[in-house]
Amino acid sequence: MQTVLLIIQIIVAVSLIIVVLLQRSEGGALGMGGGGSGLGGLFSPRGAADTLTRTTAILGILFFLSSLGLTVLALRGSTAPTSILDTQPAGPAKVLPLQPAPKKDQKPSVPSTP
């Protein structure tokens, strides 16, 4: 199931990239859609913009839903505890003995070198 969703995710992502690049920008730099207006209402400049906008919205929703599906499948397979409060402690912590502090009137012992 996860493989099917992953393939759908990739197809939707590539389609979304193509549809976004086909849309006419404000400057018209990369816009390839629109062409002539002799084909009727669907591929007139305004009709193509509406079609591409709807297609972008539908592909965006499909991308969002497939992302949610992949996340749910990935989380369902994990067996990690849901909260840090639910975990059991590993055991007693190791406590290292403290070194006694030197007394005020004593000099700290320095190892002598031969």
FIKOLZA-1660 file (N, C-alpha, C; in steps of 0.1 Angstrom, whole numbers, plus 5000, padded with zeros to 4 digits):
% residues 114
   i   px   py   pz ch aa at
   1 5008 4988 5000  A  M  N
   1 5000 5000 5000  A  M CA
   1 5009 5013 5000  A  M  C
   2 5020 5012 5008  A  Q  N
   2 5028 5023 5008  A  Q CA
   2 5035 5026 4995  A  Q  C
   3 5038 5015 4988  A  T  N
   3 5045 5017 4975  A  T CA
   3 5035 5023 4965  A  T  C
   4 5022 5019 4965  A  V  N
   4 5012 5025 4956  A  V CA
   4 5011 5040 4959  A  V  C
   5 5010 5044 4972  A  L  N
   5 5009 5058 4975  A  L CA
   5 5021 5066 4971  A  L  C
   6 5033 5060 4972  A  L  N
   6 5045 5066 4969  A  L CA
   6 5045 5069 4954  A  L  C
   7 5041 5059 4946  A  I  N
   7 5041 5061 4931  A  I CA
   7 5031 5072 4928  A  I  C
   8 5019 5072 4934  A  I  N
   8 5009 5083 4932  A  I CA
   8 5015 5096 4936  A  I  C
   9 5022 5097 4947  A  Q  N
   9 5028 5109 4951  A  Q CA
   9 5038 5115 4941  A  Q  C
  10 5046 5106 4935  A  I  N
  10 5056 5111 4925  A  I CA
  10 5049 5115 4913  A  I  C
  11 5039 5108 4908  A  I  N
  11 5031 5112 4896  A  I CA
  11 5024 5125 4898  A  I  C
  12 5018 5127 4909  A  V  N
  12 5011 5140 4912  A  V CA
  12 5021 5151 4913  A  V  C
  13 5033 5149 4920  A  A  N
  13 5043 5159 4921  A  A CA
  13 5048 5164 4908  A  A  C
  14 5051 5155 4899  A  V  N
  14 5056 5158 4886  A  V CA
  14 5045 5165 4878  A  V  C
  15 5033 5161 4878  A  S  N
  15 5022 5167 4872  A  S CA
  15 5020 5181 4877  A  S  C
  16 5021 5183 4890  A  L  N
  16 5019 5196 4896  A  L CA
  16 5030 5206 4891  A  L  C
  17 5042 5201 4890  A  I  N
  17 5053 5210 4885  A  I CA
  17 5050 5214 4871  A  I  C
  18 5046 5204 4862  A  I  N
  18 5044 5208 4848  A  I CA
  18 5032 5218 4847  A  I  C
  19 5021 5216 4854  A  V  N
  19 5010 5224 4853  A  V CA
  19 5013 5238 4858  A  V  C
  20 5021 5239 4869  A  V  N
  20 5025 5253 4874  A  V CA
  20 5034 5260 4864  A  V  C
  21 5043 5252 4857  A  L  N
  21 5051 5259 4847  A  L CA
  21 5043 5263 4835  A  L  C
  22 5032 5256 4832  A  L  N
  22 5024 5260 4820  A  L CA
  22 5016 5273 4822  A  L  C
  23 5014 5276 4835  A  Q  N
  23 5006 5288 4837  A  Q CA
  23 5013 5301 4833  A  Q  C
  24 5005 5310 4829  A  R  N
  24 5011 5323 4825  A  R CA
  24 5013 5331 4837  A  R  C
  25 5025 5336 4838  A  S  N
  25 5029 5345 4849  A  S CA
  25 5024 5359 4846  A  S  C
  26 5026 5368 4855  A  E  N
  26 5021 5382 4853  A  E CA
  26 5029 5388 4841  A  E  C
  27 5042 5385 4840  A  G  N
  27 5049 5390 4829  A  G CA
  27 5048 5382 4817  A  G  C
  28 5043 5370 4818  A  G  N
  28 5041 5361 4807  A  G CA
  28 5054 5354 4803  A  G  C
  29 5064 5353 4812  A  A  N
  29 5077 5348 4808  A  A CA
  29 5077 5333 4805  A  A  C
  30 5072 5324 4813  A  L  N
  30 5072 5310 4811  A  L CA
  30 5059 5305 4806  A  L  C
  31 5049 5313 4805  A  G  N
  31 5036 5308 4802  A  G CA
  31 5035 5303 4788  A  G  C
  32 5031 5290 4787  A  M  N
  32 5030 5284 4774  A  M CA
  32 5015 5281 4771  A  M  C
  33 5006 5282 4781  A  G  N
  33 4992 5279 4779  A  G CA
  33 4986 5292 4773  A  G  C
  34 4975 5290 4766  A  G  N
  34 4967 5302 4762  A  G CA
  34 4966 5302 4747  A  G  C
  35 4977 5303 4740  A  G  N
  35 4978 5302 4725  A  G CA
  35 4967 5311 4719  A  G  C
  36 4961 5307 4708  A  G  N
  36 4951 5314 4701  A  G CA
  36 4937 5312 4707  A  G  C
  37 4928 5321 4703  A  S  N
  37 4914 5320 4709  A  S CA
  37 4904 5314 4699  A  S  C
  38 4909 5307 4688  A  G  N
  38 4900 5302 4678  A  G CA
  38 4894 5288 4681  A  G  C
  39 4898 5282 4692  A  L  N
  39 4893 5269 4695  A  L CA
  39 4881 5269 4704  A  L  C
  40 4876 5280 4708  A  G  N
  40 4864 5280 4717  A  G CA
  40 4868 5285 4731  A  G  C
  41 4859 5282 4740  A  G  N
  41 4860 5287 4754  A  G CA
  41 4870 5280 4762  A  G  C
  42 4873 5267 4760  A  L  N
  42 4882 5260 4768  A  L CA
  42 4896 5264 4767  A  L  C
  43 4901 5266 4754  A  F  N
  43 4914 5270 4752  A  F CA
  43 4916 5284 4748  A  F  C
  44 4906 5292 4751  A  S  N
  44 4909 5307 4749  A  S CA
  44 4918 5311 4760  A  S  C
  45 4924 5323 4760  A  P  N
  45 4934 5326 4770  A  P CA
  45 4928 5326 4784  A  P  C
  46 4915 5330 4785  A  R  N
  46 4909 5330 4799  A  R CA
  46 4905 5316 4802  A  R  C
  47 4900 5308 4793  A  G  N
  47 4895 5294 4795  A  G CA
  47 4907 5285 4799  A  G  C
  48 4918 5287 4793  A  A  N
  48 4930 5279 4796  A  A CA
  48 4935 5283 4810  A  A  C
  49 4934 5295 4814  A  A  N
  49 4939 5300 4827  A  A CA
  49 4930 5293 4838  A  A  C
  50 4917 5293 4835  A  D  N
  50 4907 5287 4845  A  D CA
  50 4910 5272 4846  A  D  C
  51 4912 5265 4834  A  T  N
  51 4915 5251 4834  A  T CA
  51 4928 5248 4842  A  T  C
  52 4938 5255 4839  A  L  N
  52 4951 5253 4846  A  L CA
  52 4950 5256 4861  A  L  C
  53 4942 5266 4865  A  T  N
  53 4940 5269 4879  A  T CA
  53 4933 5258 4886  A  T  C
  54 4922 5253 4880  A  R  N
  54 4915 5242 4886  A  R CA
  54 4923 5230 4887  A  R  C
  55 4931 5227 4876  A  T  N
  55 4940 5215 4876  A  T CA
  55 4950 5216 4887  A  T  C
  56 4956 5228 4889  A  T  N
  56 4966 5230 4900  A  T CA
  56 4960 5228 4913  A  T  C
  57 4947 5233 4915  A  A  N
  57 4941 5231 4928  A  A CA
  57 4938 5216 4931  A  A  C
  58 4933 5209 4921  A  I  N
  58 4930 5195 4923  A  I CA
  58 4943 5187 4925  A  I  C
  59 4954 5190 4918  A  L  N
  59 4966 5183 4920  A  L CA
  59 4972 5187 4934  A  L  C
  60 4971 5199 4938  A  G  N
  60 4975 5203 4951  A  G CA
  60 4968 5195 4962  A  G  C
  61 4955 5194 4961  A  I  N
  61 4947 5186 4971  A  I CA
  61 4951 5171 4971  A  I  C
  62 4953 5165 4959  A  L  N
  62 4958 5152 4958  A  L CA
  62 4972 5150 4964  A  L  C
  63 4981 5160 4962  A  F  N
  63 4994 5159 4968  A  F CA
  63 4993 5159 4983  A  F  C
  64 4985 5168 4988  A  F  N
  64 4983 5169 5003  A  F CA
  64 4977 5156 5009  A  F  C
  65 4967 5151 5002  A  L  N
  65 4961 5138 5007  A  L CA
  65 4970 5126 5006  A  L  C
  66 4978 5126 4996  A  S  N
  66 4988 5114 4995  A  S CA
  66 4999 5116 5005  A  S  C
  67 5003 5129 5008  A  S  N
  67 5013 5131 5019  A  S CA
  67 5007 5127 5032  A  S  C
  68 4995 5130 5035  A  L  N
  68 4989 5126 5047  A  L CA
  68 4988 5110 5048  A  L  C
  69 4984 5104 5037  A  G  N
  69 4983 5090 5037  A  G CA
  69 4997 5083 5040  A  G  C
  70 5007 5088 5033  A  L  N
  70 5021 5083 5036  A  L CA
  70 5025 5085 5050  A  L  C
  71 5021 5096 5056  A  T  N
  71 5025 5099 5070  A  T CA
  71 5018 5089 5079  A  T  C
  72 5005 5087 5077  A  V  N
  72 4997 5078 5085  A  V CA
  72 5003 5064 5084  A  V  C
  73 5006 5059 5072  A  L  N
  73 5012 5046 5071  A  L CA
  73 5025 5045 5078  A  L  C
  74 5033 5055 5077  A  A  N
  74 5046 5055 5083  A  A CA
  74 5045 5054 5099  A  A  C
  75 5035 5062 5104  A  L  N
  75 5034 5063 5118  A  L CA
  75 5027 5050 5124  A  L  C
  76 5019 5044 5116  A  R  N
  76 5012 5032 5121  A  R CA
  76 5023 5020 5122  A  R  C
  77 5033 5020 5114  A  G  N
  77 5043 5010 5114  A  G CA
  77 5053 5012 5126  A  G  C
  78 5054 5023 5131  A  S  N
  78 5064 5026 5142  A  S CA
  78 5058 5021 5155  A  S  C
  79 5067 5015 5164  A  T  N
  79 5063 5010 5177  A  T CA
  79 5069 5019 5188  A  T  C
  80 5073 5031 5185  A  A  N
  80 5079 5039 5195  A  A CA
  80 5068 5044 5204  A  A  C
  81 5072 5046 5217  A  P  N
  81 5062 5051 5227  A  P CA
  81 5057 5065 5222  A  P  C
  82 5044 5068 5226  A  T  N
  82 5039 5081 5221  A  T CA
  82 5042 5092 5230  A  T  C
  83 5046 5089 5243  A  S  N
  83 5050 5100 5252  A  S CA
  83 5062 5096 5260  A  S  C
  84 5069 5106 5264  A  I  N
  84 5081 5103 5272  A  I CA
  84 5077 5099 5286  A  I  C
  85 5065 5102 5290  A  L  N
  85 5060 5098 5303  A  L CA
  85 5056 5084 5303  A  L  C
  86 5054 5078 5292  A  D  N
  86 5050 5064 5291  A  D CA
  86 5062 5054 5291  A  D  C
  87 5074 5059 5290  A  T  N
  87 5086 5051 5289  A  T CA
  87 5090 5047 5303  A  T  C
  88 5096 5035 5304  A  Q  N
  88 5101 5030 5317  A  Q CA
  88 5116 5035 5318  A  Q  C
  89 5120 5038 5330  A  P  N
  89 5134 5042 5332  A  P CA
  89 5143 5030 5330  A  P  C
  90 5154 5032 5324  A  A  N
  90 5164 5021 5321  A  A CA
  90 5169 5014 5333  A  A  C
  91 5170 5021 5344  A  G  N
  91 5175 5015 5356  A  G CA
  91 5181 5026 5365  A  G  C
  92 5187 5023 5376  A  P  N
  92 5192 5033 5385  A  P CA
  92 5204 5040 5378  A  P  C
  93 5205 5052 5380  A  A  N
  93 5216 5060 5374  A  A CA
  93 5229 5057 5382  A  A  C
  94 5240 5056 5375  A  K  N
  94 5253 5054 5382  A  K CA
  94 5257 5067 5388  A  K  C
  95 5260 5066 5401  A  V  N
  95 5265 5078 5408  A  V CA
  95 5280 5076 5411  A  V  C
  96 5287 5085 5407  A  L  N
  96 5302 5085 5409  A  L CA
  96 5305 5091 5423  A  L  C
  97 5314 5085 5431  A  P  N
  97 5318 5090 5444  A  P CA
  97 5325 5104 5442  A  P  C
  98 5322 5113 5451  A  L  N
  98 5328 5126 5451  A  L CA
  98 5341 5125 5457  A  L  C
  99 5351 5133 5452  A  Q  N
  99 5364 5134 5458  A  Q CA
  99 5363 5144 5470  A  Q  C
 100 5369 5141 5481  A  P  N
 100 5368 5151 5492  A  P CA
 100 5376 5164 5488  A  P  C
 101 5371 5175 5492  A  A  N
 101 5377 5188 5489  A  A CA
 101 5389 5189 5498  A  A  C
 102 5400 5196 5493  A  P  N
 102 5411 5198 5502  A  P CA
 102 5408 5208 5513  A  P  C
 103 5414 5206 5525  A  K  N
 103 5412 5216 5536  A  K CA
 103 5419 5229 5533  A  K  C
 104 5414 5239 5539  A  K  N
 104 5419 5253 5536  A  K CA
 104 5434 5254 5540  A  K  C
 105 5439 5248 5551  A  D  N
 105 5452 5250 5554  A  D CA
 105 5462 5240 5547  A  D  C
 106 5457 5231 5540  A  Q  N
 106 5465 5222 5533  A  Q CA
 106 5467 5226 5519  A  Q  C
 107 5479 5223 5514  A  K  N
 107 5482 5226 5500  A  K CA
 107 5477 5214 5492  A  K  C
 108 5473 5217 5480  A  P  N
 108 5469 5206 5472  A  P CA
 108 5481 5197 5468  A  P  C
 109 5480 5184 5468  A  S  N
 109 5491 5176 5466  A  S CA
 109 5494 5176 5451  A  S  C
 110 5507 5178 5448  A  V  N
 110 5511 5178 5434  A  V CA
 110 5520 5166 5432  A  V  C
 111 5518 5158 5422  A  P  N
 111 5527 5147 5420  A  P CA
 111 5541 5151 5417  A  P  C
 112 5550 5145 5424  A  S  N
 112 5564 5149 5422  A  S CA
 112 5570 5141 5410  A  S  C
 113 5578 5148 5403  A  T  N
 113 5584 5142 5391  A  T CA
 113 5598 5137 5395  A  T  C
 114 5603 5125 5391  A  P  N
 114 5616 5120 5395  A  P CA
 114 5627 5127 5388  A  P  C
% end
